[in-house]
């Protein structure tokens, strides 16, 4: 509705005054009656004041409306606050406001007459204004003023003027109909249209309804559901222009009745606009009749624009064949309101533009479009192949999760698609478990070097390891996941792959270079030419230098420049992603082997360099699980601290036992041996199912507890683990318990247990003096125990000395007394001759005691070098004269004699050595396996120490017999290579039975440099020893069976849990040799990886006098 006119206000006032006809004379009743019509709410207050004057029959004699005579103003508030209650008469306009208004002359005259008749201070200058207004009213006034004159005597003068009927329309019909070309859903347009007014005379009911609607729109949050109620009944069932008003208002609230109303309008321009409004409703409801007319119309009014927008919004369903330019027009129309064409239409437009070689326009159109079907994918890929559009690439990438399998396949094989996008598509296919796309998915993972994705495929379908064995091996070398459990699964997949690779076809998606690198990394170089072709001359030369240096015959000197040259050559090479990753793995493998060599050599500088290198490898981004495992093995073997490896485990496997083992090594290096012990203890607990590893780690914990005086915790471990206790010597347990008693001030108990131990180990006979002597000798040996084993001497030595005093025998302390005299002499005159004389005196009755005195003096650090050398000569002379009566097992601590250890080589060492030899023969470069392992390093070190003449090697008959049996044919030996791929055709060409027989004899010859043999072994009480350690062998047997082995065991007392006959024979041979008096042997060691030996190694040494070594570091600790 437009701005209210005087005529409209006079109509509303007349309607209100007319209500007084039946209201009687009661003022209150008349006042209520005048406010009852709808017109009352449409009147401004200044007009309402006139209606109230009529209701009150206002006369000239009534009190002044300004002062009200002496009538007081009502006040509000408990104590009459500042506000005052306004009377309705106060709404009346002032004379000035009335004259300034645009209302009719009759209205202004009426207001001035009221003020003149009721205000005492009338301004006489206004009389001329009254006369002028009277002249205007003579031409005729609205009927309301006649009615007002009748009801309010104060306006009686208004009844003298002639009354005329006023037909005020306010707006031209044609203009109003043209202005109704609006979008009814745009409330601002609706409001502006209603503000124009109506081309027909409306009643107060209609005006009231329109006023309410206008006010609802003006609030900013139209309550659409209320409009229909407001329109009833005054704005319903209208005709002509009124029907158009009704139809548009119904359309604005999306009423289903709007279409019926609009379609019922007939005649000229009115019908034309109504049909357009009806068409807009139909299009918005999805009816596409006359869609082209609506979409392509070019009129500029709001209704035509709304029709175009609505049509293009629904263009997906229009059913029209449109040209690219027509679609572009639609895109422009929608872009003007910040919207875009429906997604399918955008792709249709892009496809048409692309077919017209308008790629740049097409790319702009689908910049942020969603890809919903294979046709969209095809269009996007077509555009991407001819341009490098980041927006299209992003559109493809962001839509991958919504694509069907056909679309994903197109993306993977699409030209110009980035590898990252193709990789994402492959992952999506994998997530959908689409088996028929497995090859495509794996090929994409290969190209992107997504090892984790590839491994996920194999873990989901392990049988695929038989189909794609090379790819499994690729995962083995490059996988950098964080879950150790996944690494265990990968180990099993690798085993399947190795067993299947011989019968598989060549993997065409892996380059020759990749396959060659995989075979080289996996241990055996089958083809190196593709590798060499990728490197420049410097890189090739460096690779060969490093490999030769790291081979068994190499000098073990790998220059930093060689590694750097190779790395630089790789960085410059033209390589695929997967080839580069494999070359990087090769560099890492070479660095690992170099570090292992440095640790084996053991000099301070090379150990420090090895630790730095291992730290860098562990810290590198994407470090492979294989590298982590290798570095961890080196930490376990050499007890080195690698902080970056600890950081890796903290991030990826903080609950693993490996973290505690690595942490313990670091703490040990820092001197925090108590916490190192606790870390080892924690690790051993987590390794509970692996008895061998758990026991070996727990043994480390006990040693660290001993070095940190953690006696109580150490004893608690032994007491709570009977099986573990059987793997520890009784002397070590006594050592720990003595420390615990000392800390708890149980000194008497400590002495009692020491004496009991001496008594049990002494020679028991009826003569007490002989008992005292034998017990004293045991205690004497206990005094040397900490020093011989590198353990803290106190409080153990102090408690042993106290026990010796309790034995009350002069002879008991003779050896230790002489040793103290020797030390006193060395701290004084330092005369070696005096020391020699003392030793010779002791040697007359106890040759071994004399040798030990000289040993103590030589390594006391109290003599000059020439003096120590003189004592060594005397010691050697003394030993030579008595070597025939000093058993080998008693010579273990006599380092000054420089006697060579005799290493008894077990079958498993011979097997590893033979495999290594055969791999060198099979490899095309004759450099053998690149892969470093603890087993391989061990037999290398045995050979090296033998070549240096530091040790003597001996293969006992039992080991030789088993070795020959297991290598009786080339096919039986081939079965030993379960952890490496051997091409059977190459094997058959090179390794026949004759060749194998020659190599086995060479291995035996290499590891059998001692010809004297074991001699008789009948006096060894081996069964008693084995039964005493029954708990340990029960768990060893259980573990061997758990891991899938079916161990050959022997039965004692009905328990089939003890080592097989061959191992028992080796134990007996070692014990026999240790008890013999071979002049050139200083100790006996069994080299083996067998848990039957390793877990009771300390007990074997204590009982029979021979030790056990299971890796290169243990060997070096005994030899160097």
TIFIMAR-602338 format. One line per 8 residues: number of its first residue (from 0); their letters; for each residue y, x, z of C-alpha. Coordinates in steps of 0.5 Angstrom, whole numbers, plus 500, padded with zeros to 3 digits. Layout:
<sites>
NUM> A> Y X Z | ... $
</sites>
This chain:
<sites>
0> XXXXXXXX> 500 500 500 | 507 503 498 | 513 503 503 | 514 496 506 | 520 492 503 | 524 487 506 | 521 481 503 | 514 483 505 $
8> XXXXXXXX> 517 484 512 | 520 477 512 | 514 474 510 | 510 477 516 | 516 474 520 | 515 467 517 | 508 467 519 | 509 469 526 $
16> XXXXXXXX> 515 464 527 | 510 459 524 | 505 459 529 | 510 457 534 | 510 450 531 | 504 448 535 | 506 452 541 | 510 447 545 $
24> XXXXXXXX> 516 449 550 | 513 454 555 | 516 461 554 | 510 465 556 | 505 460 551 | 510 461 545 | 511 469 546 | 503 469 546 $
32> XXXXXXXX> 503 465 540 | 508 469 536 | 504 475 537 | 497 472 535 | 498 472 527 | 495 479 523 | 502 479 521 | 505 481 528 $
40> XXXXXXXX> 501 488 527 | 504 489 521 | 511 488 523 | 516 494 526 | 518 493 533 | 525 492 530 | 522 486 527 | 518 484 532 $
48> XXXXXXXX> 524 483 537 | 527 477 532 | 520 474 533 | 520 474 540 | 528 471 540 | 525 465 536 | 519 465 541 | 524 465 547 $
56> XXXXXXXX> 529 460 544 | 535 465 545 | 541 462 545 | 549 464 546 | 549 463 553 | 543 468 555 | 544 474 559 | 546 480 555 $
64> XXXXXXXX> 540 484 552 | 544 490 553 | 546 489 560 | 542 483 562 | 548 481 566 | 546 483 573 | 539 483 572 | 536 490 575 $
72> XXXXXXXX> 531 494 571 | 524 494 573 | 522 501 575 | 515 504 575 | 511 509 580 | 510 508 588 | 517 510 589 | 520 507 583 $
80> XXXXXXXX> 520 514 579 | 524 515 573 | 521 511 568 | 523 504 566 | 519 498 563 | 522 497 556 | 523 489 555 | 521 487 548 $
88> XXXXXXXX> 528 485 547 | 530 492 547 | 526 493 540 | 532 490 537 | 536 495 532 | 543 497 534 | 548 494 530 | 549 501 527 $
96> XXXXXXXX> 542 502 526 | 541 495 522 | 547 497 518 | 544 503 516 | 537 501 514 | 535 498 507 | 533 492 510 | 536 485 507 $
104> XXXXXXXX> 543 483 508 | 540 477 512 | 536 481 516 | 542 486 518 | 547 479 519 | 542 476 524 | 542 483 528 | 549 483 528 $
112> XXXXXXXX> 550 476 530 | 545 477 536 | 549 483 538 | 556 479 537 | 554 473 541 | 550 477 547 | 554 483 548 | 561 483 551 $
120> XXXXXXXX> 564 489 548 | 563 487 541 | 566 492 536 | 571 487 532 | 571 493 527 | 564 490 525 | 567 483 523 | 569 485 516 $
128> XXXXXXXX> 561 488 516 | 559 481 518 | 564 477 512 | 561 482 507 | 554 480 509 | 555 473 509 | 558 473 502 | 551 477 500 $
136> XXXXXXXX> 547 471 503 | 551 466 500 | 547 467 494 | 540 465 498 | 536 468 503 | 528 468 505 | 526 462 508 | 524 465 515 $
144> XXXXXXXX> 532 466 516 | 532 458 516 | 526 458 521 | 529 463 525 | 535 459 526 | 532 453 528 | 528 456 533 | 533 461 536 $
152> XXXXXXXX> 540 457 537 | 543 464 537 | 542 465 530 | 544 458 528 | 549 460 523 | 543 463 519 | 541 456 517 | 548 454 513 $
160> XXXXXXXX> 545 459 507 | 541 457 501 | 534 458 502 | 530 461 495 | 523 463 494 | 522 470 493 | 516 473 488 | 517 480 490 $
168> XXXXXXXX> 511 484 486 | 513 491 488 | 510 495 482 | 508 493 475 | 501 491 473 | 500 496 467 | 502 502 471 | 498 500 477 $
176> XXXXXXXX> 492 499 473 | 493 506 470 | 494 509 477 | 487 507 479 | 484 512 474 | 482 516 481 | 476 519 484 | 474 514 489 $
184> XXXXXXXX> 471 519 493 | 477 523 494 | 480 520 500 | 487 523 498 | 487 520 491 | 485 513 494 | 491 514 500 | 496 516 495 $
192> XXXXXXXX> 494 510 490 | 494 505 496 | 501 507 498 | 503 505 491 | 503 498 493 | 500 492 490 | 502 489 483 | 500 482 486 $
200> XXXXXXXX> 503 478 492 | 498 479 498 | 497 476 505 | 498 479 512 | 490 479 512 | 490 483 506 | 495 487 508 | 493 488 515 $
208> XXXXXXXX> 486 490 512 | 489 495 507 | 494 498 513 | 488 499 517 | 484 503 511 | 490 507 510 | 491 509 517 | 483 511 517 $
216> XXXXXXXX> 484 515 512 | 491 518 515 | 487 520 521 | 483 525 517 | 476 523 518 | 475 516 515 | 470 512 518 | 467 509 512 $
224> XXXXXXXX> 462 505 515 | 468 501 518 | 471 499 511 | 466 494 509 | 468 490 516 | 475 491 515 | 475 488 508 | 471 482 510 $
232> XXXXXXXX> 474 477 508 | 481 478 506 | 479 483 501 | 472 481 498 | 471 476 492 | 478 478 489 | 479 477 482 | 483 481 476 $
240> XXXXXXXX> 487 486 479 | 485 484 486 | 477 485 484 | 479 492 481 | 482 494 488 | 476 491 491 | 471 495 487 | 475 502 488 $
248> XXXXXXXX> 475 501 495 | 467 499 495 | 466 505 491 | 470 510 496 | 465 508 501 | 459 509 496 | 457 501 497 | 452 499 493 $
256> XXXXXXXX> 456 492 491 | 461 497 488 | 458 497 481 | 457 489 481 | 464 488 482 | 467 493 477 | 462 491 472 | 465 483 473 $
264> XXXXXXXX> 472 485 471 | 474 483 464 | 480 484 460 | 484 489 456 | 486 495 460 | 483 493 467 | 476 492 464 | 477 499 461 $
272> XXXXXXXX> 478 502 468 | 473 498 471 | 468 501 466 | 470 508 467 | 469 507 475 | 463 504 474 | 460 510 469 | 462 515 475 $
280> XXXXXXXX> 458 511 480 | 452 511 475 | 453 518 473 | 453 520 481 | 447 516 482 | 443 520 476 | 444 515 471 | 445 519 464 $
288> XXXXXXXX> 447 513 460 | 453 515 456 | 453 522 459 | 456 526 453 | 462 521 453 | 463 523 460 | 462 530 460 | 466 532 454 $
296> XXXXXXXX> 472 527 455 | 478 531 454 | 483 526 458 | 487 529 464 | 487 523 469 | 483 524 476 | 478 519 474 | 476 523 467 $
304> XXXXXXXX> 476 529 471 | 471 526 476 | 467 524 470 | 467 531 467 | 465 534 474 | 460 529 476 | 457 529 469 | 456 537 469 $
312> XXXXXXXX> 453 537 476 | 448 532 474 | 447 536 467 | 440 538 469 | 438 531 467 | 442 529 462 | 437 530 456 | 442 532 451 $
320> XXXXXXXX> 441 538 447 | 448 542 448 | 450 548 445 | 452 555 448 | 460 553 448 | 459 546 450 | 455 549 456 | 460 554 457 $
328> XXXXXXXX> 465 548 458 | 461 545 463 | 461 552 467 | 469 552 466 | 470 545 469 | 465 546 475 | 468 553 476 | 475 550 477 $
336> XXXXXXXX> 473 546 483 | 469 553 486 | 462 550 483 | 457 552 478 | 452 549 473 | 445 547 476 | 441 553 476 | 436 551 471 $
344> XXXXXXXX> 442 549 466 | 445 556 468 | 439 559 465 | 439 555 459 | 446 557 458 | 444 565 459 | 438 564 454 | 442 561 449 $
352> XXXXXXXX> 448 566 450 | 443 572 450 | 440 569 443 | 447 569 440 | 447 577 442 | 453 575 448 | 449 578 453 | 455 580 457 $
360> XXXXXXXX> 457 573 458 | 450 571 460 | 450 576 465 | 456 573 468 | 453 566 468 | 447 568 472 | 450 573 476 | 448 569 483 $
368> XXXXXXXX> 443 565 480 | 436 563 483 | 430 565 479 | 425 559 479 | 420 559 474 | 417 564 469 | 422 562 463 | 428 564 468 $
376> XXXXXXXX> 424 571 469 | 423 572 462 | 431 571 461 | 433 575 466 | 428 581 464 | 430 580 457 | 438 581 459 | 436 587 464 $
384> XXXXXXXX> 432 590 458 | 439 591 454 | 443 592 460 | 443 596 466 | 446 590 470 | 446 590 478 | 447 583 479 | 441 581 475 $
392> XXXXXXXX> 437 586 478 | 439 583 485 | 438 576 482 | 430 578 481 | 429 582 487 | 432 576 491 | 428 571 488 | 421 574 488 $
400> XXXXXXXX> 419 571 494 | 420 564 490 | 417 566 484 | 410 564 482 | 404 569 480 | 406 569 473 | 413 571 474 | 411 576 479 $
408> XXXXXXXX> 407 579 474 | 412 579 469 | 417 583 473 | 412 588 475 | 411 589 467 | 418 588 465 | 422 593 461 | 428 596 465 $
416> XXXXXXXX> 426 593 472 | 427 598 478 | 421 601 481 | 424 598 488 | 424 591 485 | 417 592 482 | 414 594 488 | 417 588 492 $
424> XXXXXXXX> 414 584 487 | 407 587 488 | 408 587 495 | 409 579 494 | 403 579 490 | 399 582 495 | 401 578 501 | 399 572 497 $
432> XXXXXXXX> 392 575 496 | 391 574 489 | 385 578 487 | 386 578 480 | 392 582 480 | 389 588 484 | 390 593 479 | 397 591 477 $
440> XXXXXXXX> 399 591 485 | 395 598 486 | 398 601 479 | 405 599 482 | 404 602 489 | 402 608 485 | 408 609 481 | 412 608 487 $
448> XXXXXXXX> 408 612 491 | 408 606 496 | 402 609 500 | 402 604 506 | 402 598 501 | 396 601 497 | 392 603 504 | 394 595 506 $
456> XXXXXXXX> 390 593 500 | 384 598 501 | 384 595 508 | 384 588 506 | 378 589 501 | 374 596 503 | 370 595 498 | 375 597 493 $
464> XXXXXXXX> 375 604 496 | 368 604 491 | 373 602 485 | 379 607 486 | 376 613 490 | 382 617 488 | 387 613 490 | 384 612 497 $
472> XXXXXXXX> 384 620 497 | 391 620 495 | 392 615 501 | 388 620 506 | 393 626 504 | 400 622 504 | 399 616 509 | 405 617 514 $
480> XXXXXXXX> 403 610 518 | 405 610 525 | 398 607 528 | 393 612 530 | 388 606 529 | 390 605 522 | 388 613 521 | 381 611 524 $
488> XXXXXXXX> 380 606 518 | 383 611 513 | 377 616 515 | 372 611 514 | 375 609 507 | 375 616 505 | 368 617 507 | 366 611 502 $
496> XXXXXXXX> 371 614 497 | 367 621 497 | 361 617 496 | 363 613 490 | 367 618 486 | 362 621 482 | 360 615 479 | 367 612 478 $
504> XXXXXXXX> 371 612 472 | 377 616 471 | 383 613 474 | 388 613 468 | 394 611 472 | 393 617 476 | 396 623 472 | 392 630 471 $
512> XXXXXXXX> 396 633 475 | 396 628 481 | 388 628 480 | 388 636 480 | 393 636 486 | 388 631 490 | 382 635 489 | 386 641 491 $
520> XXXXXXXX> 388 638 497 | 382 635 499 | 378 642 499 | 376 643 492 | 380 645 486 | 376 642 480 | 382 643 475 | 388 647 476 $
528> XXXXXXXX> 391 648 469 | 395 641 470 | 398 644 477 | 400 651 473 | 403 647 468 | 408 644 472 | 410 650 475 | 415 656 473 $
536> XXXXXXXX> 412 663 473 | 415 664 480 | 412 658 483 | 405 659 480 | 405 667 482 | 407 664 489 | 402 659 489 | 397 664 488 $
544> XXXXXXXX> 399 669 492 | 399 664 498 | 392 662 497 | 389 669 496 | 393 671 503 | 390 665 506 | 383 665 503 | 377 668 507 $
552> XXXXXXXX> 378 675 504 | 385 675 504 | 390 679 508 | 393 673 512 | 400 675 511 | 404 669 507 | 411 672 506 | 416 666 507 $
560> XXXXXXXX> 419 668 500 | 413 666 497 | 413 659 500 | 420 658 499 | 419 660 491 | 414 655 491 | 418 650 494 | 424 651 489 $
568> XXXXXXXX> 419 651 483 | 417 644 485 | 424 642 486 | 426 644 479 | 419 641 476 | 419 635 472 | 415 630 476 | 413 623 477 $
576> XXXXXXXX> 414 620 484 | 407 621 486 | 406 628 483 | 412 630 487 | 409 627 494 | 403 631 492 | 406 637 491 | 410 636 498 $
584> XXXXXXXX> 403 635 501 | 401 642 498 | 407 645 501 | 405 642 508 | 398 644 507 | 400 651 506 | 405 652 511 | 399 649 516 $
592> XXXXXXXX> 394 654 514 | 399 659 515 | 401 657 522 | 394 657 523 | 393 664 521 | 399 666 525 | 396 663 531 | 389 666 530 $
600> XXXXXXXX> 392 673 530 | 396 671 536 | 402 676 536 | 408 674 540 | 412 674 534 | 407 670 529 | 405 665 535 | 413 664 535 $
608> XXXXXXXX> 414 663 528 | 407 658 528 | 410 654 533 | 417 653 529 | 414 652 523 | 409 646 526 | 415 643 530 | 419 643 523 $
616> XXXXXXXX> 413 640 520 | 412 635 526 | 419 633 525 | 420 632 518 | 421 625 515 | 415 621 513 | 410 626 516 | 403 624 514 $
624> XXXXXXXX> 398 622 519 | 394 628 516 | 399 633 518 | 400 630 525 | 392 630 526 | 392 638 524 | 398 640 528 | 395 636 534 $
632> XXXXXXXX> 388 640 533 | 392 646 533 | 395 644 540 | 389 643 543 | 386 649 541 | 391 654 542 | 395 650 548 | 402 651 544 $
640> XXXXXXXX> 407 646 546 | 410 643 540 | 416 638 543 | 417 635 536 | 410 633 536 | 411 630 543 | 417 626 540 | 413 623 534 $
648> XXXXXXXX> 407 620 539 | 413 617 543 | 415 614 537 | 409 612 534 | 403 612 539 | 406 612 546 | 400 610 549 | 395 615 546 $
656> XXXXXXXX> 391 620 549 | 394 625 544 | 401 624 547 | 399 626 554 | 395 632 551 | 401 635 547 | 406 633 553 | 401 637 558 $
664> XXXXXXXX> 401 643 553 | 409 643 553 | 409 642 561 | 404 648 561 | 409 653 557 | 415 651 562 | 411 653 568 | 410 645 570 $
672> XXXXXXXX> 403 646 571 | 402 640 576 | 405 635 571 | 401 639 566 | 394 637 570 | 396 630 571 | 398 629 563 | 391 632 562 $
680> XXXXXXXX> 388 628 567 | 391 622 564 | 389 624 557 | 382 625 559 | 382 618 562 | 384 615 556 | 378 619 552 | 373 615 556 $
688> XXXXXXXX> 369 613 551 | 368 620 548 | 365 624 553 | 365 631 550 | 373 630 549 | 374 627 555 | 370 632 559 | 373 638 555 $
696> XXXXXXXX> 380 635 557 | 379 634 564 | 376 641 565 | 383 643 562 | 386 639 568 | 382 642 573 | 384 649 571 | 392 647 571 $
704> XXXXXXXX> 391 643 578 | 388 650 580 | 394 654 578 | 399 649 581 | 395 648 588 | 393 641 586 | 387 642 590 | 386 635 593 $
712> XXXXXXXX> 387 631 586 | 382 636 583 | 377 635 588 | 378 628 587 | 377 628 580 | 370 632 581 | 368 627 587 | 369 621 583 $
720> XXXXXXXX> 366 624 576 | 359 626 577 | 357 627 570 | 364 631 569 | 362 635 576 | 356 637 572 | 360 641 567 | 363 645 572 $
728> XXXXXXXX> 361 651 575 | 359 651 583 | 363 657 584 | 369 653 581 | 368 647 585 | 367 651 591 | 374 655 589 | 377 648 589 $
736> XXXXXXXX> 374 645 595 | 376 651 599 | 384 650 597 | 383 643 599 | 381 645 606 | 386 650 607 | 392 645 605 | 389 640 610 $
744> XXXXXXXX> 388 646 615 | 380 645 615 | 379 652 616 | 373 652 619 | 370 647 614 | 372 652 609 | 369 658 612 | 362 654 613 $
752> XXXXXXXX> 362 652 606 | 363 659 603 | 357 661 608 | 353 656 606 | 354 658 599 | 353 665 600 | 346 663 604 | 344 659 598 $
760> XXXXXXXX> 345 664 593 | 342 670 597 | 335 672 597 | 332 669 602 | 327 672 607 | 325 673 614 | 329 679 615 | 336 677 618 $
768> XXXXXXXX> 339 684 616 | 337 683 609 | 340 675 609 | 346 678 611 | 346 683 606 | 345 678 600 | 350 673 603 | 355 679 604 $
776> XXXXXXXX> 354 681 596 | 355 673 594 | 361 673 598 | 363 680 595 | 363 677 588 | 367 671 590 | 372 676 592 | 373 677 585 $
784> XXXXXXXX> 372 670 582 | 379 669 581 | 381 675 578 | 375 675 573 | 377 668 571 | 385 668 571 | 386 664 577 | 390 664 583 $
792> XXXXXXXX> 387 669 588 | 390 665 594 | 388 661 599 | 381 663 596 | 381 670 597 | 383 669 604 | 378 664 606 | 373 669 603 $
800> XXXXXXXX> 375 674 607 | 375 670 613 | 368 668 612 | 366 675 611 | 368 676 618 | 364 671 621 | 358 674 618 | 359 679 623 $
808> XXXXXXXX> 356 685 619 | 359 692 618 | 355 692 611 | 358 686 609 | 365 688 608 | 363 695 605 | 365 694 598 | 371 691 599 $
816> XXXXXXXX> 373 696 604 | 372 701 599 | 376 697 594 | 382 697 599 | 381 704 600 | 382 706 593 | 388 701 592 | 391 705 598 $
824> XXXXXXXX> 390 712 595 | 393 709 588 | 399 707 592 | 399 714 595 | 397 720 592 | 394 717 586 | 389 722 585 | 384 719 580 $
832> XXXXXXXX> 379 724 582 | 379 721 589 | 378 715 586 | 372 717 582 | 369 720 588 | 369 714 592 | 366 710 586 | 360 715 585 $
840> XXXXXXXX> 359 715 593 | 358 707 592 | 354 708 585 | 349 712 589 | 346 705 592 | 350 700 588 | 351 703 581 | 355 696 579 $
848> XXXXXXXX> 359 696 585 | 361 703 583 | 363 701 576 | 367 695 579 | 371 700 583 | 373 704 577 | 375 698 573 | 379 695 579 $
856> XXXXXXXX> 383 702 579 | 383 702 571 | 387 695 571 | 391 696 577 | 397 698 573 | 398 704 579 | 396 709 574 | 399 713 568 $
864> XXXXXXXX> 396 712 561 | 392 719 561 | 390 717 568 | 387 711 566 | 384 714 560 | 380 719 565 | 378 714 569 | 375 710 563 $
872> XXXXXXXX> 371 716 561 | 368 717 568 | 366 709 568 | 363 710 561 | 359 716 564 | 357 712 570 | 355 706 566 | 351 711 561 $
880> XXXXXXXX> 347 714 567 | 345 707 570 | 345 702 563 | 338 701 564 | 338 698 570 | 345 694 569 | 343 687 566 | 348 685 561 $
888> XXXXXXXX> 350 679 565 | 353 683 570 | 357 687 565 | 362 681 563 | 368 683 567 | 367 691 566 | 373 691 560 | 374 699 561 $
896> XXXXXXXX> 367 700 558 | 369 697 551 | 362 694 550 | 362 689 544 | 360 682 546 | 354 680 543 | 355 673 539 | 349 669 538 $
904> XXXXXXXX> 350 664 532 | 348 657 532 | 346 653 526 | 352 649 525 | 356 655 524 | 352 658 519 | 352 651 515 | 360 651 515 $
912> XXXXXXXX> 360 658 513 | 355 657 507 | 359 651 505 | 365 655 505 | 362 660 500 | 359 655 496 | 366 651 495 | 369 658 493 $
920> XXXXXXXX> 364 658 488 | 365 651 485 | 372 652 485 | 375 654 478 | 380 659 482 | 374 662 486 | 379 661 492 | 375 656 495 $
928> XXXXXXXX> 378 650 500 | 385 649 501 | 383 645 507 | 384 648 514 | 379 645 520 | 377 648 527 | 370 649 524 | 372 653 518 $
936> XXXXXXXX> 377 657 522 | 372 659 527 | 367 662 522 | 372 666 519 | 374 669 526 | 367 670 527 | 366 674 521 | 373 678 522 $
944> XXXXXXXX> 372 680 529 | 365 683 526 | 368 686 520 | 373 689 525 | 367 692 529 | 369 688 535 | 363 684 536 | 356 684 534 $
952> XXXXXXXX> 353 678 531 | 346 675 532 | 342 669 529 | 336 668 533 | 330 665 530 | 331 658 532 | 337 658 529 | 335 661 522 $
960> XXXXXXXX> 329 657 522 | 333 651 522 | 338 653 517 | 333 655 512 | 330 648 513 | 336 645 512 | 338 649 506 | 331 649 503 $
968> XXXXXXXX> 334 646 496 | 340 645 493 | 340 637 493 | 339 638 501 | 345 642 501 | 349 637 497 | 348 632 502 | 352 636 507 $
976> XXXXXXXX> 358 635 503 | 359 628 506 | 367 630 507 | 369 633 501 | 368 631 493 | 363 635 489 | 362 634 482 | 355 633 481 $
984> XXXXXXXX> 355 636 474 | 358 642 476 | 354 643 482 | 348 642 478 | 351 647 473 | 352 652 478 | 348 651 484 | 340 651 483 $
992> XXXXXXXX> 335 653 488 | 335 661 486 | 342 661 487 | 342 657 493 | 337 662 496 | 341 668 495 | 347 665 498 | 343 663 504 $
1000> XXXXXXXX> 340 670 505 | 347 673 504 | 350 668 510 | 344 670 514 | 346 677 513 | 353 677 514 | 352 673 521 | 346 678 523 $
1008> XXXXXXXX> 348 685 525 | 344 686 531 | 337 688 530 | 334 688 537 | 332 681 537 | 332 677 544 | 325 679 546 | 321 675 551 $
1016> XXXXXXXX> 324 669 554 | 318 666 558 | 322 668 565 | 328 663 564 | 328 657 568 | 331 652 563 | 328 646 565 | 330 646 572 $
1024> XXXXXXXX> 337 647 569 | 337 642 565 | 335 637 570 | 340 639 575 | 345 637 569 | 342 630 568 | 348 626 568 | 352 630 563 $
1032> XXXXXXXX> 346 630 558 | 345 623 559 | 352 622 557 | 352 627 551 | 346 623 548 | 349 617 549 | 355 619 545 | 351 622 540 $
1040> XXXXXXXX> 347 616 539 | 354 612 539 | 357 615 533 | 351 614 529 | 347 620 529 | 340 620 531 | 339 626 535 | 332 630 536 $
1048> XXXXXXXX> 331 630 544 | 326 633 548 | 323 629 554 | 323 632 561 | 320 628 567 | 320 622 562 | 328 622 560 | 328 623 553 $
1056> XXXXXXXX> 336 626 553 | 335 633 553 | 337 638 547 | 332 639 542 | 327 645 542 | 331 649 537 | 337 649 542 | 333 650 548 $
1064> XXXXXXXX> 330 656 544 | 337 659 543 | 339 658 550 | 333 661 553 | 334 667 548 | 341 668 550 | 339 668 558 | 334 673 556 $
1072> XXXXXXXX> 339 678 553 | 344 677 558 | 338 679 563 | 336 685 559 | 339 692 559 | 341 693 552 | 346 699 553 | 351 697 547 $
1080> XXXXXXXX> 352 690 549 | 358 688 554 | 356 680 554 | 353 675 551 | 356 669 548 | 353 663 544 | 358 661 538 | 357 653 537 $
1088> XXXXXXXX> 360 647 536 | 354 643 539 | 356 639 545 | 349 640 548 | 352 647 549 | 360 646 550 | 360 641 556 | 355 645 560 $
1096> XXXXXXXX> 358 652 558 | 361 654 565 | 354 652 568 | 350 656 563 | 355 662 564 | 354 661 572 | 346 660 572 | 344 665 566 $
1104> XXXXXXXX> 350 670 565 | 352 668 558 | 358 664 555 | 359 659 550 | 365 659 545 | 367 653 540 | 373 655 536 | 377 661 534 $
1112> XXXXXXXX> 381 661 540 | 376 661 545 | 373 667 541 | 379 671 541 | 380 670 549 | 373 673 550 | 374 678 545 | 381 681 545 $
</sites>
